């Protein structure tokens, strides 16, 4: 059943994205007066076909559902040359370069529009996102020195309201790029409000390309620590009498508001016995826990699952705001994809991160089992990735054609046919190599043993 769900989810996710992409090409081609001969979902042998419309366009489903194409009247292809005078006026290469650019760009644009629509629809239904309550921070951080305190919620940045951590990060980044100060409007748990202002000097030299909020000392609030599974009853947590569901209140007299503090205290113990105060059944009790110190890795363990998750808020927007948020999310996903590709090209990120259809199918099945919201979010993310990938300046992709036509705009004449032909061969070879590498990574990822879940703290002793 799991395999069937994965295959069905894969087809239900990738299929519509391909259709929408090709419909973009088809629609703009028709608007530009180009005659479309075939619209195909998939490649290879045709397994179903019908003809529709005034031009009797052939709509087909082909054997390999890993892409699609729109075949138009094109004098460069002996099989699609315009024979009649009426057809010659509707032939692709006789259209202006701007019309050809529009036809080619319409596919990726359709994917971006679909992502905006899906993300927008999800925002109208309601999306769970990380909130703006912040975690306790070190006294030396810029945020603490500005007056911000852990447990409080940031509600605005320089007057712009923020409800999610993503909005907080974005508004702070804009303020830093404007080279001005940042004023956080903050709400305390009791309802009182105050402002915390970081002057421009406190922001100088901060890495806007990295985790800007982290550099300022701001990180997302985590829920109080609850003990989850205890995989080994003979381990430190099991021997001490810990039970799933226990809430950790303090360690050696120091309050434990969230998992990050627990991990720090256990890590600093270097195997020294600790006094845990936990809450169980409405009362509190003390437990003596001696973390195990692995001398080879210098990691202290209590061998218990630590549950401490970010605080989530449900974001529900009206239609116009939802579309705006969907567009912003699509933009952010696009930029993130391009940055990842750039880092792979420059060697900053391993090519092992390149994934293919097997991983897509795997994630499609997993998100489908989680629920419709997660599955639709996955479809929107893949739609963005498909749009970005097709815009890469690789011959045989839409981005390669856009590169040709851009050069034609600059030079006033099309590239020589021989150069285009050689570029197409090179592009196809590169694409085949990338697909092969992606498939290798997919298979390698699936055949590797599953990583052990984080059943302990995994914090290194500071004497490392």
Secondary structure as GFF3:
##gff-version 3
##sequence-region A 1 464
A	DSSP	alpha_helix	2	31	.	.	.	ID=ss1
A	DSSP	beta_strand	36	52	.	.	.	ID=ss2
A	DSSP	beta_strand	57	72	.	.	.	ID=ss3
A	DSSP	three_ten_helix	78	80	.	.	.	ID=ss4
A	DSSP	alpha_helix	85	88	.	.	.	ID=ss5
A	DSSP	three_ten_helix	92	94	.	.	.	ID=ss6
A	DSSP	alpha_helix	97	125	.	.	.	ID=ss7
A	DSSP	beta_strand	127	130	.	.	.	ID=ss8
A	DSSP	alpha_helix	142	145	.	.	.	ID=ss9
A	DSSP	beta_strand	153	157	.	.	.	ID=ss10
A	DSSP	beta_strand	160	161	.	.	.	ID=ss11
A	DSSP	alpha_helix	165	177	.	.	.	ID=ss12
A	DSSP	beta_strand	182	187	.	.	.	ID=ss13
A	DSSP	beta_strand	193	198	.	.	.	ID=ss14
A	DSSP	alpha_helix	200	203	.	.	.	ID=ss15
A	DSSP	alpha_helix	212	216	.	.	.	ID=ss16
A	DSSP	beta_strand	226	227	.	.	.	ID=ss17
A	DSSP	alpha_helix	236	240	.	.	.	ID=ss18
A	DSSP	beta_strand	247	251	.	.	.	ID=ss19
A	DSSP	beta_strand	254	255	.	.	.	ID=ss20
A	DSSP	alpha_helix	259	269	.	.	.	ID=ss21
A	DSSP	beta_strand	273	280	.	.	.	ID=ss22
A	DSSP	beta_strand	283	290	.	.	.	ID=ss23
A	DSSP	beta_strand	292	294	.	.	.	ID=ss24
A	DSSP	beta_strand	299	301	.	.	.	ID=ss25
A	DSSP	beta_strand	306	307	.	.	.	ID=ss26
A	DSSP	beta_strand	312	315	.	.	.	ID=ss27
A	DSSP	alpha_helix	319	346	.	.	.	ID=ss28
A	DSSP	three_ten_helix	351	353	.	.	.	ID=ss29
A	DSSP	alpha_helix	357	370	.	.	.	ID=ss30
A	DSSP	alpha_helix	372	390	.	.	.	ID=ss31
A	DSSP	alpha_helix	398	411	.	.	.	ID=ss32
A	DSSP	alpha_helix	417	447	.	.	.	ID=ss33
A	DSSP	beta_strand	459	460	.	.	.	ID=ss34
###
